[in-house]
Amino acid sequence: METVEDVVIIGAGIAGLATALGLHRMGVRSLVLESSDSLRAAGFGLATWNNAWRALDALGVGDSLRQSHVRLQGATVASATSGATTSQLTFTTQGKSGEHEVRCLRRNILLETLEKELPLGTVRYSSKVAAIEEDGYFKLLHLADGSTLKTKVLIGCDGVNSVVAKWLGLKKPAFTERSASRGFTEFPNGHGLKLEFVQYFGEGFRTGLLPCDEKTIYWFFTWIPSEQEKEVEQSATKMKQYILSKLKHSSVPEEFIHIIEISDLSNPVSAQLRYRWPFSLLWGDISKENVCVAGDAFHPMTPDLGQGGCSALEDSIVLARCLSEALLGEHNGGAEVEYDKIEKGLEKYSKERRWRSFKLIATAYVVGRIQQSNGAIIGFLRDKFLSRIMARLLLKIADFDFGKL
């Protein structure tokens, strides 16, 4: 017998679980299909700025996550060429939405927290969607195991290789020619570091440290590999050696380097950075009929603003609000009227999120290029002027009002 669902979300990542929880808070049931056999809670740190915390509070999980993650007090940016501090920023200043709040969340804890708040059975594992078809007012999903199900609403939260984004006709994300490595360093007796976000720019790379709690430091390293250097990404040992070599030939201090040196890299943790060409969002379909995308399936971006996960949480609030308005209203007139309201609700969502996503992708791309440049002119301008502007930009971008559930 064919199963019929009100809302199906593909992908149990940040966007998928947060959207399901937002709908649940509004009284709308959804089904989340995850291709893996368990929650993909592996991963590392996630910088969460003001906008993310407003979304997490709206979902009812903010206070729980605060208990296990320290609040960062500020950020220090320095030159990897000279070692000199180029800008400093305090996170205790007031924005339009109140005092800024910045923490580094462990991705696995965030996903596990979101999943625990969902009704039992919301997430269905080992459920890979192979094809999408039209079926009147429904979408018919063909799963890899041969089963099918129908849904009134289909939401793609299935990452950069999204089958839903492909169905909508969005262009495939492009490679930026940059790569990123990341990891955790554990200190059983406590790291004793200041609660601040520290970054070094220049010399062709960008690197940083963020404390998650009193015992865990999240670190990242982004660079532009040559053809000869791309092979190091396939080996954790070679990758670590490469990073340490780059850092030791720069002005990054020894205590910073030591934190990466003692981290445990048991698997390759490097990935090429991808982004969706921002202009494709202005004329492309974010939603069509009763289908839409959210998170990385919608707006994959480089990590230079720390807004990838934050913007996915923004998506979840706006989407849950727009969709619940359509599904919970009166539907006098039957399936056709309900379908029309769903379509208009998703159009409202895409209208609210289109320009915001365009700006985030474009800004992150430009900022990343400036931060990593090893050119003399760009390096001089970055260290003397642009570094302070870019630091303030982080707070300004996070101080964004996307509404409530």
N, C-alpha and C positions, 0 to 999 in steps of 0.2 A: 504493500500500500504506500502510495506517495505521500510524503510528509509536507505539510503546508505551514510556513512560519510567517509571522508578521514582519520581523526584521532579522536578516542574517548579516553578520559581520565576518569578513574573512580576515583572519590574522589576530592572534592573541598577544600582540605587542602592547606598547604604551597606548597608542591611539585606539586600538581595538578594545582593550579592557576598560579604558577610561570612558569610551563612548557607551559601551554596554552598561557601565555603572551609572553614567549620567542618565541614560534611558530608564534604568531600574529605579533611580531616585524619583523620576517623573512618573513612574507607574506603567512603563512600557517594557514588555518582555522582549528579549532578543536572544539569538543563538549565535555563539562565536565559534567559527570553524578554524581549527589550528592544524596545520599539516604535520607538525611533529607529534611524537607520542607523549610528550609532557610539556609543561610550561618552559619555554626557552628563557629561563632566568639567568643563564650565563651572560656575562658581559661585565662592564666595569662601571665607572662613575658617570654621573649625569649632573651637570651644573643646572641648578634650579633657581631661577630668578623670581622676581616679584610676581610676574604674570603666572608662572607655574604654581606658586603657592596659593594664589587666588583661586585657580582651577582646582587644586587639591582640596582646599577648604570647601569649595562648592560641592565636591564629590564626597565630603565627609571623612577624608583620610589624612588631612593635613596634620592634625595634632599627633596622631599615631606615628607618622614619619618623623616629626620633629624630635621625638623622644630618642631616636637612635642616630640622629645626624646633627653635628654641631653647626652653629650659625657662624658664618664667616664675617669678619669685621671689616675687611677691606681687600684691596688688590694692589700689588706692586708690579710694575712693568719695568724691565731693564733691557739694555742692549747686550746681545750675545757677542758683539764685537768688542765693546769697551768695558762691559760689566757695569756701566754707570746706570743708575736709576733714571728712567725717562718720564715716568709718571706714577703718581700714587692716588688712590681713590678710596674714600671711606664709604662703607655700605650703611652707615647709620644716619645718612641724610634723609630728608623727607622728599617724597615724590608726590605726584598728583593723587596717588592712591594710598598714601601713608608712608611709613618708614620702609626703606628698602630691606628686603630679606633675601639672602643668598646662602644656599647650602649646596653641598655636593652629595647627591643621593646615590646609594648603591643600587644599580639597576635591578638586581634580583630582588631586593627588599621591596622596591616600588611595585614590581609586577606581582609579587606574592601578596602584597597588601591589597592591591586592587582586586585580585582574583578572590581573596577571602571574603570580600564584601558582596560578591555576586551570589545569587541563588544557586544552589547545588544543581549541576547539570547545564549551566549556562555555556560553559566551554566544552566543546566536543573535540577531542584530540584525534590524531591520525585521520584527519579529514581534509584531504587536499582537493581543491576544486580544479578540475581539468578543463571544463568548458562552461560557457554561459549561453543560454538561449532565451529567446522571447517566447512567452506563453500567455497570450492575452494581456491581462493586467498584472501578470506575475513575471518573475524571472525564474527560469528553470536551471538549476545547477546540477551539472554532472560531476560526481566525485570520482576520484581515481580508483576507489574500490568497487565501482560499478553502480552504486546507489545514486538516487536523484532526490532532490527536494525542491519545492517551490517556495518563493518568498515574495511578500508584497514590497519589501524594500531590501536593496542590496548595497552594503557599504564595504568598500575596499580599504582595508587597513593592512594590506599585505606587502608593504615595503617597496623597495626600489624596483623590484622585478614584478610588480603588481599585475595580475591577470585582469583585474578590474580596470586599472588605468589603461591597459592595452585595449580593452573592450570599448572604453570611452574615446579612444583615439588619441590619447595624450602621447607625446613623443617620449621615447625611451630616454632615461637619464644619461647624461654624458659624463665621461671621465674628465677630471680636472688636471690630469698629469701630476697630481699630488697624492701622497700616501700618508697614512696615519698609523701609528702604533700607540698602544695604551696598556696600562696595567695597574695593579695594586702593589703596595709595599706594606706589609704588616709589621707592627712593632708590639710584641706581646706585653711589654712593660710601659707602653705609651711612647709616642713620637716626640712630645714636648715642643712641637713647632708652634709658631704663631698661627692663629686661626685666620689665615689670609690666603688669597689666590695669588700665586707668584708666577709670572711669565717672563720668558726671554725671547726676543725677536731678533732676526737677522742671521747672517752667515748661511742663508738658504734654508733655515729651519725655524720652527716655532715650537716651543716646549713650555710645559707648565706643571705645577703641583697644586692640588687642592685637598685639604684634610676632609675626610668623610666623618670621622669620629676621632676619639682620643687615641686610637690605635691603628688607624688605616689612612694611608695617603694614596690618592689617585693621581697618576701622572699620565701625560700624553706627549707625543713627539710627532710633528708633521714635517714632511720634507718633499722635495721633488727628485725622485730617483732617476738616474741615467739608465740607459739600456743595460749597462753592465751591473748596475746596483739592484735591478728589479728582482734578481734571483734571491737576494737576501731575505725578501719577504716570505719565502717559503720555509724558512728555518728560524725557529725561535732563538737558537744559539747565535746564528749569523746576524739576526736582526738586532739582538742585544749588543753584540760586538760593534756593529755599525753605529748604533746610537751613541754608545760610549765613546767611540772614536771621534765622532762629530763633536760631541760635547767637550771632550778633553782638548780639542784643538780650538776651542772658543774661550770666551771669558766667563762662561757659566761657572759659578763657584763649586768647589769640591764637595761641600756638604749637600748641594743639590744633586750633583752627579752620583754621589754615594747612595742616595735613595733609590735611584733607578738601578744602580749596580747590584744592590742586594735584593731586588724584587725577584720573584719566582716566575719565570716565563716558561711554562711547561709545554705550551702549544703556540704555533704562529699566531700572533695577535696583530698583524698588519693588514691593512685593507686600503685599496685605492678609493679615493674620495670621489663621489659622484654628486651631480646636481641636475635639476631640471632647468633647462633654459627658461629664464623667468618670463620672457615675452610670450612663451607658449601658453602660459596661464591666462594671459589677457584675452587671447582669442580661442583657446582650447576649451573643451568641455570638462569642467570639474564635476558637474552633475548632468545627467541626461535621463529623462523619463523618471524611473524610480530607482536610479543608481547614482552613487557618488563615491568619492574617495576622501581619505583623511590621513594625516600623518605623513610618513615618508612615501606612501603611495601617491600622495598629492604634491608635496613640496620638498623632495629631497634637497638638502643644502649642505654646504661645507660647515664644519663645526666651529668656525672662527668667531661667531657671536654667542655660542653656547645656547642656541635657541631651537635646535632640532626637536628635542623632547618637549621643551616648553610650548612650542607652537602646536605640537600634537595634542597637548592637554588643552590648549585654547580651542582647537578644532572640536574636541569632544564636548565641551560645554555648549558651543554655538550649535553644533549639529544636534545634540540631544534636545536643546531648547526648540529649535526650528521643527524637528521631526515630531516631537511629542505634541506640539501645537496642532500638527496635521493629523496625527493618529488618534488623539483623544477628543477631537471635536465631533460635532454632529455630522453624520454622513447620510442625511436624507437624500435618497437617490441611488443608493447602492454602490457597487464596486467602482463604477465609472467616476462618481463624485469623490470617493475616497482616493482613487488613483490620481485624480486631478489635484487634490489637496496635498498629497505626498509630493507630487512633482513640483508644486509651487513652494512647498516647505524646503525642498532640497535646493531649489533655485535661490531662495532667500539665504540659505546657508552659503552657497557658492558666491553670492554677491558680497556677503559680509567678509568672506575669507580670501577672496581673489587678490585684492590690492595689498592686503597685509602680507600675504605669502610672497607676492612679487617682490615687495621691498625687502623682506628678510633674505630671500635667496640672493638677490642682486647685491645687497649690502655685505652679506657674509662672503661672497665671492671676491668682491673688491678689497675688503678688509684683509682677507687671507693673503691675497697677492702682495699687498703692501707690507704686511707683517713678515712674510717670509723672504722678501726680496733681499738679495745681496748686492744690488747695484749701488754704486757710490752716491748718486744723487738722491734716489728714493730712500736709501739708508739715512742720509743726512736729514732729509725732510721729516722722515718718520721719527727719528730720535729727538729732533729739536722741536717739532711742532705737532706732527700728526699723532704721536703716541698719546698725548693728553686728550686730543679730540676723540680718538677711538675709545679710550677708557670711559669717557663720559657718555659716549654713544651706547655702551653696554647697558647703562642704567636707563637711558632715555627709551631705548627700544623695549626694555622690560616693563616700563611704566605705561602699559597699554590697557585700555578698558574694552574688554570683549563681552561685557554683560554678565548676567547670572543665569542659573538654570531656570 
